[in-house]
């Protein structure tokens, strides 16, 4: 145990973000010098709040099974290099989760039963940021090659985790990515102010030095077909994510200026990185309405503010979550509570319990506003409240309502992979699909979920692939694919 009385004597603290008026003028991370450096002055005491529980429920809360009490104790003892080793024992990319994960481990923290939980996510990102600064993160190429080849389709978090694990196991791995650079939504969906792309680029560089091959600009299903890929490689892994976007087909949907979030964020990210984005639609000088109250909506909010939107309104059809854990979501489950992201601190209005009835348009066919109505829950259904209709102005509407599943045309159809009733790719306990030698990891098999689940599934899928190719495996497998439901 770190500090035996730390959870009693030390209050929870988190790093202070840069002032709003400063950070909205740039695209850098909202913490000064990045979250890990911003946290260093307070992180030793915060790690000391860990109780080193006899039954560490934080392990259950984390799909990766991170060894949280161990690296908390090592940070408290100032053994940062050993803490880095324990962190990497279960997580290939802790700088990603330390910035982007909603930290279900913290809602399962035993200290959190009657006090503020340990700042687990903050300790995690501090360890890995210090490790990069100290040069402790190095390529780990395999000592020998198996002669087996694997194709990984998709370079998001699940694909990267699969590829790194299998490369280190000695297999020759090629990652196919349809964009011009690897990273998937980590690169073009996550704004710089949440995670600067240096975090991604140096991991890609590490993986290349370990032997992973990246084939960008490759549209599997077109430039190379699914059957060709299966014939060329000993195993194929689909880590394509859940990219079919949820739409809102109400009257006026055809008006111009109504975009999916993933048609708005990637061009904005490219421009923020100094790249060109022909035909980019920006929020500059516009009344922006974001439909969807989750993380993607917050990303659209922060991006719109930095582009100079006149006003930003974020709509959510569900009621405002409670500030405290609801009784129906007891510890250690993940509670649906009211959250304020860095973007919500900056500007904009959040409106709950409203439904969009119609998009309004001007004479040029561009969206000019929305007709809304308030809704309430009756008999388990959302019902419109009579007499609550109102109009709000909008020259840009962004859909941030999530995704319904993976794309099943192209290579999936060519290989005739089975899907379930929700459109996800069916797999067995080893993550193999209905076609022998073809596997699936992450959102493509699980449905839309968290980055930490993508990494956990990527690591577990790699163990399944390794066992298929080699007859056995020493790779860790955090979870079977149906072990636990999505908790957040």
C-alpha positions as CSV (number, residue, x, y, z in Angstrom):
1,X,0.0,0.0,0.0
2,X,1.2,3.5,-0.7
3,X,0.1,6.0,2.0
4,X,-1.9,4.1,4.6
5,X,-3.9,7.2,5.4
6,X,-3.8,8.9,2.1
7,X,-7.4,8.3,1.2
8,X,-8.4,10.0,4.4
9,X,-5.9,12.8,4.7
10,X,-5.5,13.8,1.0
11,X,-8.4,15.3,-1.0
12,X,-8.9,14.4,-4.6
13,X,-7.2,16.9,-7.0
14,X,-7.0,17.2,-10.7
15,X,-4.9,19.3,-13.0
16,X,-6.0,22.8,-13.9
17,X,-6.8,23.4,-17.5
18,X,-5.5,26.4,-19.3
19,X,-7.7,29.5,-19.1
20,X,-10.7,29.3,-21.5
21,X,-9.8,32.7,-23.2
22,X,-6.3,31.3,-24.0
23,X,-7.1,27.8,-25.1
24,X,-9.9,28.6,-27.5
25,X,-7.4,30.6,-29.5
26,X,-5.4,27.5,-30.5
27,X,-5.7,23.7,-31.1
28,X,-3.3,22.5,-28.4
29,X,-4.3,20.2,-25.6
30,X,-6.3,22.1,-22.9
31,X,-3.8,21.3,-20.2
32,X,-0.5,23.3,-20.0
33,X,2.2,21.1,-21.6
34,X,-0.2,18.2,-21.8
35,X,-2.1,16.5,-19.0
36,X,0.8,14.4,-17.7
37,X,3.1,17.3,-17.2
38,X,0.3,19.4,-15.7
39,X,-0.4,16.7,-13.1
40,X,3.1,16.0,-11.9
41,X,3.1,18.5,-9.0
42,X,0.2,16.8,-7.4
43,X,0.3,13.2,-8.7
44,X,2.4,11.5,-6.0
45,X,0.0,12.5,-3.3
46,X,-3.0,11.5,-5.5
47,X,-1.5,8.1,-6.2
48,X,-1.1,7.8,-2.4
49,X,-4.9,7.9,-2.0
50,X,-5.1,4.3,-3.4
51,X,-6.1,1.8,-0.7
52,X,-4.5,-1.3,-2.4
53,X,-7.8,-3.1,-1.7
54,X,-7.9,-6.8,-1.0
55,X,-10.4,-7.0,-3.9
56,X,-9.5,-4.2,-6.3
57,X,-12.8,-3.4,-8.0
58,X,-11.0,-1.0,-10.3
59,X,-9.7,-4.1,-12.1
60,X,-13.2,-5.2,-12.8
61,X,-14.2,-1.7,-13.9
62,X,-11.3,-1.6,-16.4
63,X,-11.8,-3.9,-19.4
64,X,-8.0,-4.0,-19.8
65,X,-7.6,-5.3,-16.2
66,X,-5.0,-2.6,-15.6
67,X,-2.8,-3.3,-12.5
68,X,-3.9,0.0,-10.9
69,X,-2.9,-0.5,-7.2
70,X,0.5,-1.7,-8.3
71,X,1.4,1.4,-10.4
72,X,-0.2,3.7,-7.9
73,X,2.1,2.3,-5.2
74,X,5.1,2.6,-7.5
75,X,4.4,6.2,-8.3
76,X,4.0,6.9,-4.6
77,X,7.5,5.4,-4.1
78,X,8.9,7.4,-6.9
79,X,9.7,4.3,-9.0
80,X,8.3,5.7,-12.3
81,X,10.2,3.3,-14.6
82,X,8.8,0.3,-12.8
83,X,5.3,1.9,-12.9
84,X,5.7,2.3,-16.7
85,X,6.5,-1.4,-17.0
86,X,3.4,-2.4,-15.0
87,X,1.3,0.0,-17.0
88,X,2.4,-1.5,-20.3
89,X,1.8,-5.0,-19.0
90,X,-1.9,-4.6,-19.7
91,X,-2.2,-1.5,-22.0
92,X,-0.3,-0.9,-25.3
93,X,-1.2,2.8,-25.5
94,X,-1.9,4.3,-22.1
95,X,-1.4,7.8,-23.4
96,X,-4.6,7.3,-25.5
97,X,-6.8,5.9,-22.7
98,X,-5.3,8.4,-20.2
99,X,-6.6,11.2,-22.4
100,X,-9.8,9.7,-23.9
101,X,-11.2,7.0,-21.7
102,X,-14.2,8.0,-19.4
103,X,-12.5,6.0,-16.6
104,X,-14.9,3.3,-15.6
105,X,-12.1,2.2,-13.2
106,X,-12.8,5.3,-11.1
107,X,-16.5,4.7,-10.7
108,X,-15.5,1.2,-9.5
109,X,-12.9,2.5,-7.0
110,X,-13.6,1.4,-3.4
111,X,-12.6,4.8,-2.1
112,X,-15.4,6.2,-4.2
113,X,-18.1,4.4,-2.1
114,X,-18.2,7.3,0.4
115,X,-15.4,9.7,-0.8
116,X,-14.1,11.0,-4.1
117,X,-12.4,8.2,-6.0
118,X,-8.7,8.0,-6.7
119,X,-7.7,9.9,-9.8
120,X,-6.7,6.7,-11.6
121,X,-6.8,8.2,-15.1
122,X,-4.6,11.1,-14.1
123,X,-2.0,8.8,-12.6
124,X,-2.0,6.7,-15.7
125,X,-1.4,9.6,-18.1
126,X,1.3,11.1,-15.8
127,X,3.2,7.8,-15.9
128,X,3.2,7.4,-19.6
129,X,3.9,11.1,-20.4
130,X,6.9,10.9,-18.0
131,X,8.0,7.7,-19.6
132,X,8.1,9.3,-23.1
133,X,10.0,12.3,-21.6
134,X,12.6,10.0,-20.0
135,X,13.1,7.8,-23.0
136,X,11.7,4.6,-21.4
137,X,9.3,3.8,-24.3
138,X,11.3,2.0,-26.9
139,X,10.6,-0.4,-29.8
140,X,10.3,-4.0,-28.8
141,X,10.9,-6.0,-32.0
142,X,10.5,-9.8,-31.9
143,X,13.6,-11.9,-31.3
144,X,12.6,-14.3,-34.2
145,X,9.9,-14.5,-36.9
146,X,7.3,-17.2,-37.2
147,X,7.0,-16.9,-41.0
148,X,3.2,-16.3,-40.6
149,X,1.6,-13.3,-42.1
150,X,-1.4,-11.3,-40.8
151,X,-3.5,-8.5,-42.4
152,X,-5.2,-6.1,-40.1
153,X,-7.9,-4.0,-41.7
154,X,-8.3,-0.7,-39.9
155,X,-5.8,1.3,-37.9
156,X,-7.9,2.6,-35.0
157,X,-7.2,1.6,-31.4
158,X,-8.3,-2.0,-31.9
159,X,-6.3,-2.5,-35.1
160,X,-3.2,-0.9,-33.6
161,X,-3.4,-3.1,-30.5
162,X,-3.9,-6.3,-32.6
163,X,-1.0,-5.3,-34.9
164,X,1.5,-4.5,-32.1
165,X,0.7,-7.7,-30.1
166,X,1.1,-9.9,-33.2
167,X,4.2,-8.2,-34.4
168,X,5.8,-8.7,-31.1
169,X,4.8,-12.3,-31.2
170,X,6.9,-12.7,-34.3
171,X,4.3,-12.6,-37.1
172,X,4.6,-10.3,-40.1
173,X,1.8,-7.9,-39.9
174,X,0.5,-5.4,-42.5
175,X,-2.1,-2.8,-41.4
176,X,-4.5,-1.7,-44.2
177,X,-5.9,1.8,-43.8
178,X,-8.1,3.7,-46.3
179,X,-7.1,7.1,-45.1
180,X,-3.8,8.7,-46.1
181,X,-2.3,8.2,-42.5
182,X,-2.9,5.6,-39.9
183,X,-4.8,6.1,-36.7
184,X,-8.5,6.0,-37.8
185,X,-10.7,8.2,-35.6
186,X,-7.8,8.7,-33.3
187,X,-6.3,10.9,-36.0
188,X,-9.2,12.5,-37.8
189,X,-12.0,12.1,-35.3
190,X,-10.4,13.3,-32.1
191,X,-9.6,17.0,-32.0
192,X,-6.1,18.2,-31.2
193,X,-7.3,19.9,-28.0
194,X,-8.2,16.4,-26.6
195,X,-5.2,14.6,-27.9
196,X,-2.4,16.1,-29.9
197,X,-1.3,13.8,-32.7
198,X,2.2,13.6,-31.6
199,X,0.9,11.0,-29.1
200,X,-0.3,8.9,-32.1
201,X,2.6,9.5,-34.4
202,X,5.3,8.4,-32.0
203,X,3.4,5.1,-31.4
204,X,3.1,4.5,-35.1
205,X,6.9,5.2,-35.4
206,X,7.5,2.7,-32.6
207,X,5.4,0.1,-34.3
208,X,7.2,0.6,-37.7
209,X,10.5,0.1,-35.9
210,X,9.2,-3.1,-34.4
211,X,8.3,-4.4,-37.9
212,X,4.6,-3.5,-38.4
213,X,3.9,-2.5,-42.0
214,X,1.3,0.2,-42.7
215,X,-0.4,0.3,-46.1
216,X,-2.3,3.6,-46.1
217,X,-4.7,4.7,-48.9
218,X,-5.8,1.1,-49.3
219,X,-9.5,0.6,-49.6
220,X,-10.0,-3.1,-48.8
221,X,-12.8,-4.4,-50.9
222,X,-11.8,-2.2,-53.8
223,X,-8.0,-1.9,-54.3
224,X,-7.7,-5.4,-52.9
225,X,-10.7,-7.7,-52.3
226,X,-11.6,-9.7,-49.2
227,X,-10.9,-13.0,-50.9
228,X,-7.5,-11.7,-52.3
229,X,-6.6,-10.6,-48.8
230,X,-7.5,-14.0,-47.3
231,X,-5.5,-15.8,-50.0
232,X,-2.5,-13.6,-49.5
233,X,-2.2,-13.8,-45.7
234,X,-2.4,-16.6,-43.2
235,X,-4.9,-14.7,-41.1
236,X,-7.0,-11.5,-41.5
237,X,-8.4,-9.3,-38.7
238,X,-11.2,-6.8,-39.3
239,X,-10.9,-3.9,-37.0
240,X,-12.9,-1.4,-39.0
241,X,-15.0,0.0,-36.3
242,X,-18.7,0.9,-36.2
243,X,-18.8,3.6,-38.9
244,X,-22.4,3.5,-40.1
245,X,-23.7,6.8,-38.9
246,X,-27.1,7.3,-37.3
247,X,-29.2,9.7,-39.3
248,X,-32.3,11.9,-38.5
249,X,-34.7,11.6,-41.5
250,X,-37.2,14.3,-40.6
251,X,-38.7,17.0,-42.9
252,X,-36.1,19.3,-44.3
253,X,-33.2,16.8,-44.0
254,X,-32.3,17.6,-47.6
255,X,-31.3,21.2,-46.9
256,X,-27.7,22.2,-47.2
257,X,-25.6,22.8,-44.1
258,X,-26.7,19.6,-42.3
259,X,-23.7,17.4,-41.8
260,X,-22.7,14.3,-40.0
261,X,-20.1,15.0,-37.3
262,X,-17.6,12.7,-39.1
263,X,-17.9,15.0,-42.2
264,X,-17.2,18.0,-40.0
265,X,-14.5,16.9,-37.6
266,X,-11.9,15.2,-40.0
267,X,-11.5,18.3,-42.3
268,X,-11.2,20.5,-39.2
269,X,-8.5,18.2,-37.8
270,X,-6.6,18.3,-41.0
271,X,-6.6,22.1,-41.1
272,X,-5.5,22.2,-37.4
273,X,-2.6,20.0,-38.4
274,X,-1.6,22.3,-41.3
275,X,-3.1,20.1,-44.0
276,X,-5.5,21.1,-46.8
277,X,-9.2,20.2,-46.7
278,X,-10.8,21.2,-49.9
279,X,-14.5,22.0,-49.6
280,X,-14.4,22.2,-45.8
281,X,-17.5,23.4,-44.1
282,X,-16.7,25.6,-41.0
283,X,-18.7,27.0,-38.2
284,X,-17.3,30.5,-38.6
285,X,-19.9,33.2,-37.9
286,X,-22.8,30.7,-37.8
287,X,-25.4,29.6,-35.3
288,X,-24.5,25.9,-34.8
289,X,-26.8,23.2,-33.5
290,X,-25.3,19.9,-32.5
291,X,-27.7,17.0,-32.2
292,X,-26.3,14.5,-29.7
293,X,-25.0,15.0,-26.2
294,X,-22.1,12.6,-26.1
295,X,-18.3,12.9,-26.5
296,X,-18.6,13.4,-30.3
297,X,-21.0,16.3,-29.7
298,X,-18.5,17.8,-27.3
299,X,-15.8,17.5,-29.9
300,X,-18.0,19.3,-32.4
301,X,-18.7,22.0,-29.7
302,X,-15.0,22.7,-29.0
303,X,-14.2,22.7,-32.7
304,X,-17.0,25.1,-33.5
305,X,-15.9,27.5,-30.8
306,X,-12.3,27.5,-32.1
307,X,-13.6,28.1,-35.6
308,X,-15.5,31.2,-34.4
309,X,-19.1,30.1,-34.3
310,X,-21.6,32.9,-33.3
311,X,-23.6,30.5,-31.1
312,X,-23.5,26.8,-30.3
313,X,-26.4,24.8,-29.0
314,X,-26.2,21.1,-28.2
315,X,-29.4,19.1,-28.2
316,X,-30.2,15.9,-26.4
317,X,-33.5,14.0,-26.5
318,X,-33.0,12.4,-23.2
319,X,-33.4,14.2,-19.8
320,X,-30.5,15.8,-18.1
321,X,-28.5,13.2,-16.2
322,X,-28.3,13.4,-12.4
323,X,-25.3,15.1,-10.7
324,X,-24.9,12.1,-8.3
325,X,-25.0,8.4,-8.9
326,X,-28.6,7.2,-9.4
327,X,-29.9,4.5,-7.1
328,X,-30.5,2.3,-10.0
329,X,-26.8,2.4,-11.0
330,X,-25.1,1.5,-7.7
331,X,-21.4,1.1,-7.1
332,X,-19.3,-0.3,-8.7
333,X,-21.3,0.0,-12.0
334,X,-20.7,2.8,-14.4
335,X,-23.3,5.6,-13.6
336,X,-24.9,7.9,-16.2
337,X,-24.2,11.2,-14.5
338,X,-24.0,14.8,-15.7
339,X,-20.5,15.5,-17.1
340,X,-18.8,18.7,-18.1
341,X,-16.0,18.3,-20.6
342,X,-13.4,20.9,-21.4
343,X,-15.5,22.0,-24.4
344,X,-18.6,22.6,-22.2
345,X,-16.6,25.0,-20.1
346,X,-15.8,27.1,-23.1
347,X,-19.2,28.2,-24.4
348,X,-22.5,26.9,-25.8
349,X,-25.8,25.9,-24.4
350,X,-26.9,22.4,-23.6
351,X,-30.7,21.6,-24.0
352,X,-32.2,18.4,-22.8
353,X,-35.5,16.6,-23.4
354,X,-36.1,18.1,-26.9
355,X,-36.8,16.4,-30.2
356,X,-36.2,17.8,-33.7
357,X,-39.5,17.9,-35.6
358,X,-38.4,19.7,-38.8
359,X,-35.4,21.4,-40.3
360,X,-36.2,24.9,-41.7
361,X,-34.6,26.2,-44.9
362,X,-34.1,29.5,-46.7
363,X,-34.7,30.4,-50.3
364,X,-31.3,29.0,-51.3
365,X,-32.1,25.6,-49.9
366,X,-29.8,26.0,-46.9
367,X,-30.8,25.2,-43.4
368,X,-31.9,28.2,-41.4
369,X,-33.3,26.7,-38.2
370,X,-34.9,23.8,-36.4
371,X,-38.4,23.3,-35.1
372,X,-38.2,21.7,-31.7
373,X,-40.6,20.2,-29.2
374,X,-40.1,19.2,-25.6
375,X,-40.5,15.5,-24.8
376,X,-41.1,13.5,-21.6
377,X,-41.0,9.9,-20.6
378,X,-44.4,8.3,-20.4
379,X,-44.9,4.5,-20.0
380,X,-41.3,3.9,-21.1
381,X,-41.7,6.0,-24.2
382,X,-40.6,9.5,-25.1
383,X,-43.7,11.6,-25.8
384,X,-44.0,15.1,-27.2
385,X,-45.4,17.7,-24.8
386,X,-48.2,19.6,-26.5
387,X,-47.7,23.4,-26.8
388,X,-43.9,23.3,-26.5
389,X,-42.9,23.8,-30.1
390,X,-40.4,26.5,-30.8
391,X,-37.9,27.5,-33.5
392,X,-34.2,28.1,-33.0
393,X,-31.8,29.5,-35.7
394,X,-29.1,27.4,-37.3
395,X,-27.0,27.8,-40.4
396,X,-25.0,24.6,-39.5
397,X,-26.4,21.4,-38.0
398,X,-24.2,18.6,-37.0
399,X,-25.3,15.0,-36.3
400,X,-23.4,13.5,-33.3
401,X,-25.9,10.7,-32.6
402,X,-23.5,7.8,-32.7
403,X,-23.1,4.8,-35.0
404,X,-25.3,1.8,-35.7
405,X,-22.6,-0.8,-36.7
406,X,-19.8,-1.6,-39.1
407,X,-20.0,-1.3,-42.9
408,X,-20.9,-4.7,-44.2
409,X,-20.5,-4.1,-48.0
410,X,-17.1,-4.4,-49.7
411,X,-14.8,-7.0,-48.1
412,X,-17.3,-8.2,-45.5
413,X,-19.8,-9.0,-48.2
414,X,-17.1,-10.5,-50.5
415,X,-16.1,-12.9,-47.7
416,X,-19.7,-13.6,-46.7
417,X,-19.1,-12.9,-43.1
418,X,-22.1,-13.6,-40.8
419,X,-23.6,-10.6,-38.9
420,X,-25.9,-10.6,-35.9
421,X,-29.3,-8.9,-35.5
422,X,-27.6,-5.6,-34.8
423,X,-25.3,-5.8,-37.9
424,X,-22.1,-6.6,-36.0
425,X,-19.8,-9.2,-37.3
426,X,-20.3,-12.6,-35.5
427,X,-17.3,-14.1,-33.8
428,X,-16.6,-17.0,-31.4
429,X,-14.6,-16.9,-28.2
430,X,-11.3,-16.7,-30.1
431,X,-12.7,-13.7,-32.0
432,X,-12.9,-15.7,-35.2
433,X,-15.7,-14.9,-37.6
434,X,-17.8,-17.4,-39.6
435,X,-14.9,-17.7,-42.0
436,X,-11.9,-19.7,-40.7
437,X,-8.8,-17.5,-40.4
438,X,-10.8,-14.3,-40.5
439,X,-11.1,-12.5,-37.1
440,X,-12.8,-9.3,-35.8
441,X,-11.9,-7.0,-32.9
442,X,-13.3,-3.8,-31.5
443,X,-16.5,-2.0,-32.5
444,X,-16.9,-4.0,-35.7
445,X,-17.8,-7.0,-33.6
446,X,-18.9,-5.4,-30.4
447,X,-20.8,-2.4,-31.6
448,X,-20.0,1.2,-30.7
449,X,-18.2,1.3,-27.4
450,X,-15.2,2.8,-25.6
451,X,-11.6,3.1,-26.6
452,X,-10.6,1.0,-23.6
453,X,-12.8,-1.8,-24.9
454,X,-11.3,-1.5,-28.3
455,X,-7.8,-1.9,-26.9
456,X,-8.9,-4.8,-24.7
457,X,-10.5,-6.6,-27.6
458,X,-7.5,-5.9,-29.8
459,X,-5.2,-7.6,-27.3
460,X,-7.6,-10.5,-26.7
461,X,-8.1,-11.0,-30.5
462,X,-4.4,-11.0,-31.0
463,X,-4.2,-14.0,-28.6
464,X,-6.8,-15.8,-30.6
465,X,-5.0,-15.1,-33.9
466,X,-1.7,-16.2,-32.4
467,X,-3.2,-19.5,-31.1
468,X,-4.7,-20.1,-34.6
469,X,-1.4,-19.6,-36.3
470,X,0.9,-21.2,-33.8
471,X,-1.3,-23.8,-32.0
472,X,-0.8,-22.0,-28.7
473,X,-0.2,-18.5,-27.4
474,X,1.5,-16.7,-24.5
475,X,-0.2,-13.4,-25.4
476,X,-2.6,-12.1,-22.7
477,X,-6.3,-12.2,-23.4
478,X,-8.1,-9.7,-21.2
479,X,-11.6,-10.8,-22.0
480,X,-13.6,-13.2,-24.2
481,X,-15.8,-11.2,-26.6
482,X,-19.1,-11.8,-24.6
483,X,-17.7,-11.7,-21.1
484,X,-19.2,-8.4,-20.0
485,X,-21.7,-5.9,-21.4
486,X,-20.8,-2.4,-22.4
487,X,-20.7,-0.4,-19.2
488,X,-20.6,3.1,-20.5
